[in-house]
Amino acid sequence: MRRLALVGAALALAAAGTAQAAATPAQVVRAWSKALNRNDNVAAAKLFAHNAVVIQPGLDVRLGTTAIARAFNNSLPCAGRIVVITVHGAQATATFVLGERPKHRCDAPGAKAAAVFTVRHGKIVRWQQVAVPSSPTARLTTRRLPLPERPS
């Protein structure tokens, strides 16, 4: 009976590891955003791989420790509501509408921001702030045309 319990525990641990590895880039981005929005910098930091690269204007750094990853997440002043995620392989580009975050002061509420996340084995290995992509639908304008009149 004891051996069966140990085997069960080992299988549960293996399944947990597999579930993390199976997380899609979009799932990881959503988890990171939710953690950041509730100001849970510990949970947000745990989504970064050891030595993940972070690139922002004027910043290009490796997150060599969990403490550095936590500090990076804490340095972000705004929460962000995801409005678009596009995924290409291991990369997800997310566009956010910025808003207030607990214990922080957002410097651009209502503005859009974007980042490219490279995810491997359920962890962010690269986070890069990028220009907000233009939406393909933003270029298309639709308008209702009047219906033709029926002949009398």
PyMOL CGO cylinders between C-alpha atoms (Angstrom):
from pymol import cmd
from pymol.cgo import CYLINDER

trace = [
    CYLINDER, 0.00, 0.00, 0.00, 2.84, 2.36, 0.87, 0.3, 1, 1, 1, 1, 1, 1,
    CYLINDER, 2.84, 2.36, 0.87, 4.55, 1.63, -2.45, 0.3, 1, 1, 1, 1, 1, 1,
    CYLINDER, 4.55, 1.63, -2.45, 1.30, 2.44, -4.30, 0.3, 1, 1, 1, 1, 1, 1,
    CYLINDER, 1.30, 2.44, -4.30, 1.09, 5.82, -2.52, 0.3, 1, 1, 1, 1, 1, 1,
    CYLINDER, 1.09, 5.82, -2.52, 4.68, 6.63, -3.53, 0.3, 1, 1, 1, 1, 1, 1,
    CYLINDER, 4.68, 6.63, -3.53, 3.99, 5.67, -7.13, 0.3, 1, 1, 1, 1, 1, 1,
    CYLINDER, 3.99, 5.67, -7.13, 0.83, 7.83, -7.08, 0.3, 1, 1, 1, 1, 1, 1,
    CYLINDER, 0.83, 7.83, -7.08, 2.80, 10.80, -5.71, 0.3, 1, 1, 1, 1, 1, 1,
    CYLINDER, 2.80, 10.80, -5.71, 5.50, 10.34, -8.35, 0.3, 1, 1, 1, 1, 1, 1,
    CYLINDER, 5.50, 10.34, -8.35, 2.88, 10.23, -11.12, 0.3, 1, 1, 1, 1, 1, 1,
    CYLINDER, 2.88, 10.23, -11.12, 1.21, 13.38, -9.75, 0.3, 1, 1, 1, 1, 1, 1,
    CYLINDER, 1.21, 13.38, -9.75, 4.54, 15.22, -9.75, 0.3, 1, 1, 1, 1, 1, 1,
    CYLINDER, 4.54, 15.22, -9.75, 5.29, 14.06, -13.28, 0.3, 1, 1, 1, 1, 1, 1,
    CYLINDER, 5.29, 14.06, -13.28, 1.86, 15.19, -14.46, 0.3, 1, 1, 1, 1, 1, 1,
    CYLINDER, 1.86, 15.19, -14.46, 2.34, 18.60, -12.85, 0.3, 1, 1, 1, 1, 1, 1,
    CYLINDER, 2.34, 18.60, -12.85, 5.66, 19.02, -14.65, 0.3, 1, 1, 1, 1, 1, 1,
    CYLINDER, 5.66, 19.02, -14.65, 4.10, 17.96, -17.93, 0.3, 1, 1, 1, 1, 1, 1,
    CYLINDER, 4.10, 17.96, -17.93, 1.19, 20.37, -17.47, 0.3, 1, 1, 1, 1, 1, 1,
    CYLINDER, 1.19, 20.37, -17.47, 3.60, 23.25, -16.99, 0.3, 1, 1, 1, 1, 1, 1,
    CYLINDER, 3.60, 23.25, -16.99, 5.61, 22.25, -20.04, 0.3, 1, 1, 1, 1, 1, 1,
    CYLINDER, 5.61, 22.25, -20.04, 2.41, 22.00, -22.05, 0.3, 1, 1, 1, 1, 1, 1,
    CYLINDER, 2.41, 22.00, -22.05, 1.35, 25.59, -21.24, 0.3, 1, 1, 1, 1, 1, 1,
    CYLINDER, 1.35, 25.59, -21.24, 0.93, 27.53, -24.45, 0.3, 1, 1, 1, 1, 1, 1,
    CYLINDER, 0.93, 27.53, -24.45, 2.58, 30.91, -24.86, 0.3, 1, 1, 1, 1, 1, 1,
    CYLINDER, 2.58, 30.91, -24.86, -0.85, 32.57, -24.69, 0.3, 1, 1, 1, 1, 1, 1,
    CYLINDER, -0.85, 32.57, -24.69, -1.64, 30.80, -21.40, 0.3, 1, 1, 1, 1, 1, 1,
    CYLINDER, -1.64, 30.80, -21.40, 1.67, 31.93, -19.90, 0.3, 1, 1, 1, 1, 1, 1,
    CYLINDER, 1.67, 31.93, -19.90, 1.08, 35.53, -21.02, 0.3, 1, 1, 1, 1, 1, 1,
    CYLINDER, 1.08, 35.53, -21.02, -2.42, 35.51, -19.51, 0.3, 1, 1, 1, 1, 1, 1,
    CYLINDER, -2.42, 35.51, -19.51, -1.10, 34.06, -16.24, 0.3, 1, 1, 1, 1, 1, 1,
    CYLINDER, -1.10, 34.06, -16.24, 1.65, 36.71, -16.11, 0.3, 1, 1, 1, 1, 1, 1,
    CYLINDER, 1.65, 36.71, -16.11, -0.83, 39.49, -16.81, 0.3, 1, 1, 1, 1, 1, 1,
    CYLINDER, -0.83, 39.49, -16.81, -3.25, 38.27, -14.13, 0.3, 1, 1, 1, 1, 1, 1,
    CYLINDER, -3.25, 38.27, -14.13, -0.44, 38.06, -11.56, 0.3, 1, 1, 1, 1, 1, 1,
    CYLINDER, -0.44, 38.06, -11.56, 0.83, 41.53, -12.46, 0.3, 1, 1, 1, 1, 1, 1,
    CYLINDER, 0.83, 41.53, -12.46, -2.68, 43.02, -12.37, 0.3, 1, 1, 1, 1, 1, 1,
    CYLINDER, -2.68, 43.02, -12.37, -3.21, 41.80, -8.82, 0.3, 1, 1, 1, 1, 1, 1,
    CYLINDER, -3.21, 41.80, -8.82, 0.32, 42.97, -7.89, 0.3, 1, 1, 1, 1, 1, 1,
    CYLINDER, 0.32, 42.97, -7.89, 1.49, 39.42, -7.19, 0.3, 1, 1, 1, 1, 1, 1,
    CYLINDER, 1.49, 39.42, -7.19, 5.10, 39.98, -8.20, 0.3, 1, 1, 1, 1, 1, 1,
    CYLINDER, 5.10, 39.98, -8.20, 6.15, 36.63, -6.73, 0.3, 1, 1, 1, 1, 1, 1,
    CYLINDER, 6.15, 36.63, -6.73, 3.76, 34.70, -9.00, 0.3, 1, 1, 1, 1, 1, 1,
    CYLINDER, 3.76, 34.70, -9.00, 4.72, 36.87, -11.98, 0.3, 1, 1, 1, 1, 1, 1,
    CYLINDER, 4.72, 36.87, -11.98, 8.44, 36.27, -11.29, 0.3, 1, 1, 1, 1, 1, 1,
    CYLINDER, 8.44, 36.27, -11.29, 7.93, 32.51, -11.15, 0.3, 1, 1, 1, 1, 1, 1,
    CYLINDER, 7.93, 32.51, -11.15, 6.76, 32.59, -14.77, 0.3, 1, 1, 1, 1, 1, 1,
    CYLINDER, 6.76, 32.59, -14.77, 10.22, 33.74, -15.90, 0.3, 1, 1, 1, 1, 1, 1,
    CYLINDER, 10.22, 33.74, -15.90, 12.96, 31.22, -16.63, 0.3, 1, 1, 1, 1, 1, 1,
    CYLINDER, 12.96, 31.22, -16.63, 16.33, 31.59, -14.93, 0.3, 1, 1, 1, 1, 1, 1,
    CYLINDER, 16.33, 31.59, -14.93, 18.36, 34.11, -16.96, 0.3, 1, 1, 1, 1, 1, 1,
    CYLINDER, 18.36, 34.11, -16.96, 15.35, 35.29, -18.96, 0.3, 1, 1, 1, 1, 1, 1,
    CYLINDER, 15.35, 35.29, -18.96, 16.10, 38.38, -21.02, 0.3, 1, 1, 1, 1, 1, 1,
    CYLINDER, 16.10, 38.38, -21.02, 14.09, 41.58, -20.55, 0.3, 1, 1, 1, 1, 1, 1,
    CYLINDER, 14.09, 41.58, -20.55, 14.35, 44.32, -23.15, 0.3, 1, 1, 1, 1, 1, 1,
    CYLINDER, 14.35, 44.32, -23.15, 12.77, 47.76, -22.90, 0.3, 1, 1, 1, 1, 1, 1,
    CYLINDER, 12.77, 47.76, -22.90, 13.99, 51.09, -24.23, 0.3, 1, 1, 1, 1, 1, 1,
    CYLINDER, 13.99, 51.09, -24.23, 17.18, 51.73, -22.27, 0.3, 1, 1, 1, 1, 1, 1,
    CYLINDER, 17.18, 51.73, -22.27, 17.10, 48.32, -20.58, 0.3, 1, 1, 1, 1, 1, 1,
    CYLINDER, 17.10, 48.32, -20.58, 18.56, 44.98, -21.66, 0.3, 1, 1, 1, 1, 1, 1,
    CYLINDER, 18.56, 44.98, -21.66, 18.99, 42.72, -18.66, 0.3, 1, 1, 1, 1, 1, 1,
    CYLINDER, 18.99, 42.72, -18.66, 19.05, 39.06, -17.66, 0.3, 1, 1, 1, 1, 1, 1,
    CYLINDER, 19.05, 39.06, -17.66, 16.88, 38.00, -14.76, 0.3, 1, 1, 1, 1, 1, 1,
    CYLINDER, 16.88, 38.00, -14.76, 19.52, 35.85, -13.05, 0.3, 1, 1, 1, 1, 1, 1,
    CYLINDER, 19.52, 35.85, -13.05, 17.61, 35.37, -9.80, 0.3, 1, 1, 1, 1, 1, 1,
    CYLINDER, 17.61, 35.37, -9.80, 14.02, 35.20, -8.68, 0.3, 1, 1, 1, 1, 1, 1,
    CYLINDER, 14.02, 35.20, -8.68, 14.64, 38.38, -6.67, 0.3, 1, 1, 1, 1, 1, 1,
    CYLINDER, 14.64, 38.38, -6.67, 15.66, 40.24, -9.83, 0.3, 1, 1, 1, 1, 1, 1,
    CYLINDER, 15.66, 40.24, -9.83, 12.62, 38.87, -11.69, 0.3, 1, 1, 1, 1, 1, 1,
    CYLINDER, 12.62, 38.87, -11.69, 10.40, 40.00, -8.80, 0.3, 1, 1, 1, 1, 1, 1,
    CYLINDER, 10.40, 40.00, -8.80, 12.03, 43.46, -8.85, 0.3, 1, 1, 1, 1, 1, 1,
    CYLINDER, 12.03, 43.46, -8.85, 11.46, 43.75, -12.62, 0.3, 1, 1, 1, 1, 1, 1,
    CYLINDER, 11.46, 43.75, -12.62, 7.77, 42.92, -12.25, 0.3, 1, 1, 1, 1, 1, 1,
    CYLINDER, 7.77, 42.92, -12.25, 7.47, 45.34, -9.32, 0.3, 1, 1, 1, 1, 1, 1,
    CYLINDER, 7.47, 45.34, -9.32, 9.03, 48.09, -11.46, 0.3, 1, 1, 1, 1, 1, 1,
    CYLINDER, 9.03, 48.09, -11.46, 6.18, 47.98, -13.97, 0.3, 1, 1, 1, 1, 1, 1,
    CYLINDER, 6.18, 47.98, -13.97, 3.83, 50.82, -12.98, 0.3, 1, 1, 1, 1, 1, 1,
    CYLINDER, 3.83, 50.82, -12.98, 0.65, 49.73, -14.75, 0.3, 1, 1, 1, 1, 1, 1,
    CYLINDER, 0.65, 49.73, -14.75, -1.74, 46.83, -14.90, 0.3, 1, 1, 1, 1, 1, 1,
    CYLINDER, -1.74, 46.83, -14.90, -2.70, 45.74, -18.38, 0.3, 1, 1, 1, 1, 1, 1,
    CYLINDER, -2.70, 45.74, -18.38, -5.89, 44.33, -19.81, 0.3, 1, 1, 1, 1, 1, 1,
    CYLINDER, -5.89, 44.33, -19.81, -5.03, 42.06, -22.74, 0.3, 1, 1, 1, 1, 1, 1,
    CYLINDER, -5.03, 42.06, -22.74, -6.90, 43.11, -25.87, 0.3, 1, 1, 1, 1, 1, 1,
    CYLINDER, -6.90, 43.11, -25.87, -5.03, 41.04, -28.48, 0.3, 1, 1, 1, 1, 1, 1,
    CYLINDER, -5.03, 41.04, -28.48, -2.66, 38.08, -28.40, 0.3, 1, 1, 1, 1, 1, 1,
    CYLINDER, -2.66, 38.08, -28.40, -1.10, 36.66, -31.54, 0.3, 1, 1, 1, 1, 1, 1,
    CYLINDER, -1.10, 36.66, -31.54, 1.00, 33.53, -31.34, 0.3, 1, 1, 1, 1, 1, 1,
    CYLINDER, 1.00, 33.53, -31.34, 3.66, 32.32, -33.77, 0.3, 1, 1, 1, 1, 1, 1,
    CYLINDER, 3.66, 32.32, -33.77, 5.39, 29.20, -32.46, 0.3, 1, 1, 1, 1, 1, 1,
    CYLINDER, 5.39, 29.20, -32.46, 7.00, 29.96, -29.10, 0.3, 1, 1, 1, 1, 1, 1,
    CYLINDER, 7.00, 29.96, -29.10, 6.34, 33.70, -29.37, 0.3, 1, 1, 1, 1, 1, 1,
    CYLINDER, 6.34, 33.70, -29.37, 3.25, 35.56, -28.28, 0.3, 1, 1, 1, 1, 1, 1,
    CYLINDER, 3.25, 35.56, -28.28, 2.74, 39.24, -28.95, 0.3, 1, 1, 1, 1, 1, 1,
    CYLINDER, 2.74, 39.24, -28.95, 0.29, 40.77, -26.50, 0.3, 1, 1, 1, 1, 1, 1,
    CYLINDER, 0.29, 40.77, -26.50, -1.31, 44.18, -26.69, 0.3, 1, 1, 1, 1, 1, 1,
    CYLINDER, -1.31, 44.18, -26.69, -2.55, 45.65, -23.42, 0.3, 1, 1, 1, 1, 1, 1,
    CYLINDER, -2.55, 45.65, -23.42, -4.68, 48.61, -22.41, 0.3, 1, 1, 1, 1, 1, 1,
    CYLINDER, -4.68, 48.61, -22.41, -2.91, 50.06, -19.40, 0.3, 1, 1, 1, 1, 1, 1,
    CYLINDER, -2.91, 50.06, -19.40, -4.64, 50.78, -16.12, 0.3, 1, 1, 1, 1, 1, 1,
    CYLINDER, -4.64, 50.78, -16.12, -4.10, 51.30, -12.42, 0.3, 1, 1, 1, 1, 1, 1,
    CYLINDER, -4.10, 51.30, -12.42, -2.30, 48.59, -10.49, 0.3, 1, 1, 1, 1, 1, 1,
    CYLINDER, -2.30, 48.59, -10.49, -2.48, 48.04, -6.72, 0.3, 1, 1, 1, 1, 1, 1,
    CYLINDER, -2.48, 48.04, -6.72, 0.27, 49.91, -4.82, 0.3, 1, 1, 1, 1, 1, 1,
    CYLINDER, 0.27, 49.91, -4.82, 1.50, 51.58, -8.03, 0.3, 1, 1, 1, 1, 1, 1,
    CYLINDER, 1.50, 51.58, -8.03, 0.69, 54.69, -9.99, 0.3, 1, 1, 1, 1, 1, 1,
    CYLINDER, 0.69, 54.69, -9.99, 0.14, 54.08, -13.70, 0.3, 1, 1, 1, 1, 1, 1,
    CYLINDER, 0.14, 54.08, -13.70, 1.83, 56.71, -15.81, 0.3, 1, 1, 1, 1, 1, 1,
    CYLINDER, 1.83, 56.71, -15.81, -0.36, 56.14, -18.88, 0.3, 1, 1, 1, 1, 1, 1,
    CYLINDER, -0.36, 56.14, -18.88, -3.82, 54.80, -17.98, 0.3, 1, 1, 1, 1, 1, 1,
    CYLINDER, -3.82, 54.80, -17.98, -5.87, 54.03, -21.08, 0.3, 1, 1, 1, 1, 1, 1,
    CYLINDER, -5.87, 54.03, -21.08, -2.83, 53.90, -23.37, 0.3, 1, 1, 1, 1, 1, 1,
    CYLINDER, -2.83, 53.90, -23.37, -1.88, 50.76, -25.25, 0.3, 1, 1, 1, 1, 1, 1,
    CYLINDER, -1.88, 50.76, -25.25, 1.40, 48.90, -24.82, 0.3, 1, 1, 1, 1, 1, 1,
    CYLINDER, 1.40, 48.90, -24.82, 2.72, 45.69, -26.32, 0.3, 1, 1, 1, 1, 1, 1,
    CYLINDER, 2.72, 45.69, -26.32, 5.32, 43.06, -25.55, 0.3, 1, 1, 1, 1, 1, 1,
    CYLINDER, 5.32, 43.06, -25.55, 6.64, 39.97, -27.27, 0.3, 1, 1, 1, 1, 1, 1,
    CYLINDER, 6.64, 39.97, -27.27, 6.98, 36.96, -24.99, 0.3, 1, 1, 1, 1, 1, 1,
    CYLINDER, 6.98, 36.96, -24.99, 9.13, 34.00, -25.96, 0.3, 1, 1, 1, 1, 1, 1,
    CYLINDER, 9.13, 34.00, -25.96, 8.02, 30.97, -23.95, 0.3, 1, 1, 1, 1, 1, 1,
    CYLINDER, 8.02, 30.97, -23.95, 9.78, 27.63, -23.57, 0.3, 1, 1, 1, 1, 1, 1,
    CYLINDER, 9.78, 27.63, -23.57, 8.66, 24.81, -21.29, 0.3, 1, 1, 1, 1, 1, 1,
    CYLINDER, 8.66, 24.81, -21.29, 6.00, 27.03, -19.71, 0.3, 1, 1, 1, 1, 1, 1,
    CYLINDER, 6.00, 27.03, -19.71, 8.47, 29.81, -18.77, 0.3, 1, 1, 1, 1, 1, 1,
    CYLINDER, 8.47, 29.81, -18.77, 9.15, 33.23, -20.26, 0.3, 1, 1, 1, 1, 1, 1,
    CYLINDER, 9.15, 33.23, -20.26, 12.70, 33.24, -21.63, 0.3, 1, 1, 1, 1, 1, 1,
    CYLINDER, 12.70, 33.24, -21.63, 12.45, 36.64, -23.32, 0.3, 1, 1, 1, 1, 1, 1,
    CYLINDER, 12.45, 36.64, -23.32, 10.17, 39.62, -22.67, 0.3, 1, 1, 1, 1, 1, 1,
    CYLINDER, 10.17, 39.62, -22.67, 10.53, 42.55, -25.03, 0.3, 1, 1, 1, 1, 1, 1,
    CYLINDER, 10.53, 42.55, -25.03, 8.49, 45.71, -25.10, 0.3, 1, 1, 1, 1, 1, 1,
    CYLINDER, 8.49, 45.71, -25.10, 7.60, 46.57, -28.69, 0.3, 1, 1, 1, 1, 1, 1,
    CYLINDER, 7.60, 46.57, -28.69, 5.59, 49.16, -30.54, 0.3, 1, 1, 1, 1, 1, 1,
    CYLINDER, 5.59, 49.16, -30.54, 1.89, 48.43, -30.51, 0.3, 1, 1, 1, 1, 1, 1,
    CYLINDER, 1.89, 48.43, -30.51, 1.20, 46.44, -33.68, 0.3, 1, 1, 1, 1, 1, 1,
    CYLINDER, 1.20, 46.44, -33.68, -1.27, 47.95, -36.07, 0.3, 1, 1, 1, 1, 1, 1,
    CYLINDER, -1.27, 47.95, -36.07, -4.37, 45.85, -36.19, 0.3, 1, 1, 1, 1, 1, 1,
    CYLINDER, -4.37, 45.85, -36.19, -5.23, 44.45, -39.61, 0.3, 1, 1, 1, 1, 1, 1,
    CYLINDER, -5.23, 44.45, -39.61, -8.88, 45.22, -38.87, 0.3, 1, 1, 1, 1, 1, 1,
    CYLINDER, -8.88, 45.22, -38.87, -8.02, 48.80, -37.91, 0.3, 1, 1, 1, 1, 1, 1,
    CYLINDER, -8.02, 48.80, -37.91, -7.16, 49.52, -41.52, 0.3, 1, 1, 1, 1, 1, 1,
    CYLINDER, -7.16, 49.52, -41.52, -10.46, 48.21, -42.75, 0.3, 1, 1, 1, 1, 1, 1,
    CYLINDER, -10.46, 48.21, -42.75, -13.31, 50.60, -42.35, 0.3, 1, 1, 1, 1, 1, 1,
    CYLINDER, -13.31, 50.60, -42.35, -16.79, 49.32, -42.60, 0.3, 1, 1, 1, 1, 1, 1,
    CYLINDER, -16.79, 49.32, -42.60, -19.84, 51.41, -43.02, 0.3, 1, 1, 1, 1, 1, 1,
    CYLINDER, -19.84, 51.41, -43.02, -23.39, 50.64, -43.77, 0.3, 1, 1, 1, 1, 1, 1,
    CYLINDER, -23.39, 50.64, -43.77, -24.48, 51.53, -47.22, 0.3, 1, 1, 1, 1, 1, 1,
    CYLINDER, -24.48, 51.53, -47.22, -28.09, 52.52, -47.76, 0.3, 1, 1, 1, 1, 1, 1,
    CYLINDER, -28.09, 52.52, -47.76, -30.24, 49.81, -49.24, 0.3, 1, 1, 1, 1, 1, 1,
    CYLINDER, -30.24, 49.81, -49.24, -31.29, 50.43, -52.82, 0.3, 1, 1, 1, 1, 1, 1,
    CYLINDER, -31.29, 50.43, -52.82, -34.79, 51.67, -53.14, 0.3, 1, 1, 1, 1, 1, 1,
    CYLINDER, -34.79, 51.67, -53.14, -37.35, 49.25, -54.46, 0.3, 1, 1, 1, 1, 1, 1,
    CYLINDER, -37.35, 49.25, -54.46, -38.98, 50.17, -57.73, 0.3, 1, 1, 1, 1, 1, 1,
    CYLINDER, -38.98, 50.17, -57.73, -42.61, 51.14, -57.26, 0.3, 1, 1, 1, 1, 1, 1,
]
cmd.load_cgo(trace, "trace")
